[in-house]
């Protein structure tokens, strides 16, 4: 019995279903060649700033206004920034429901108040907008 030998499979061809087209993978490879990745602390700080929509230096300054905080690592500043982004996104989406119920396109303070009152997760915010 003769064993059939399969030709070697190119990894990009094999994973086209998961990764997209071959042209897309070539484009990504070309992008990596133009922008080589850095290593070390400078690369980590640059990566965090691209992943966060909020200004990390301002968040770090706000964190340092707390007398209990003397040092804040870049990772902790990034985590606080990301958590803040997710929180704002969540409350905005919930307030948007009340905006749409009122058949309006502009989010108003009363929409935020309604979201805070209706959703138990926002109970800690009750009375903060007064």
Order of alpha helices (4+ residues) and beta strands (2+ residues): alpha-alpha-alpha-alpha-alpha-alpha-alpha
